[in-house]
Amino acid sequence: MTDLSKTLDVVALGEAMVEFNQTPGQTPGEPLVYLQGFGGDTSNAAIAAARAGAKVAYLSRLGTDRWGDRLMDLWQRENMDATPVLRDAQAPTGMYFVSHDVQGHQFSYARAGSAASRMQTQDLAHWQDTLASSHWLHLSGISLAISASACDTALAAMQLARKLGTRVAFDSNLRLSLWPLARAQACIRHAIGLCDLFLPSLEDMTALTGLTQAQDIIAWSHAQGATQVVLKLGAHGAIASDGQMQRAVPGHSVQAVDATGAGDCFAGNLLARLSAGDNLWDAAAYANAAAALSVQGFGAVDPLPQREAVLNALKSASTGTPA
């Protein structure tokens, strides 16, 4: 039976940032040129969910600077509800830089002391109604890592969401540049126990647990308390498990140019389809196709696909014709 009190599909909590992504084709030795965009893993996921047709809201703090204004404008353009976002006149909006080389993409952050890192558990009083009205709350390891107060806020939001009948999705998104491994291990393990759906990557879980085999990682994740687990395998697709049954979702062969935000795209599309009534396996297949489309463009937000593009990709994959 549909819960009529749930007017939102997905609400995400974390840090949104301004992105500067190195543009291709630059002469070695010349000053680097960057394209300004937007990022922040949970914001990316929320936008991906909105483009997939979900009703979405975002919870965070932004500075009162022009970059914060631009993020608010972005969310409005994406038909997201950003009215719960708090503005902090005492701290800036975070930003980051993406550079590309033969090893892939690297991140440099300017986020220390950002407005989002100053989230407090008291902020939940402002956000409780939004949490109560959503089918899903989405967070990540970065939501926990940016500061001790943000970690406390994120964990408290997970506990509150479950009390309010809102399911919780948690993406590991390990960034060891933000916190020590031992603290990451403890906090992420605690968060897994508070989530209904865990979205780890193989690379993250090897760093966190030492495990290298997909089946061992999935079993470990269920043992921590996650009811559903979708292990992301990059170009090799994903494995989805509900604790009773597992299915592999094969990857799509594409020409990847920038993997920034691909995991976020996967998470947002997965939650959008689960909210629409898809089962875990169909939702994972849809999310995998969306993520494959997202790596074919530069930046975290611009390449996030609209629903029609994902449906076309799925149709092409089923018929064996190029997308």
Secondary structure, DSSP 8 states (H G I E B T S, - for coil): ---TT--EEEEEES--EEEEEE-SS--TTS---EEEEEE-HHHHHHHHHHHTT--EEEE-EEESSHHHHHHHHHHHHTT-B-TT-EEETTS---EEEEEEETTEEEEEEE-TT-TGGG--GGGHHHHHHHHHTEEEEEEEHHHHHS-HHHHHHHHHHHHHHHHTT-EEEEE----TTTS-HHHHHHHHHHHHTT-SEEE-BHHHHHHHH---SHHHHHHHHHHTT-SEEEEE-GGG-EEEE-SS-EEEE-------S--TTHHHHHHHHHHHHHHTT--HHHHHHHHHHHHHHHTTSSSSSTT---HHHHHHHHHHHHHT---
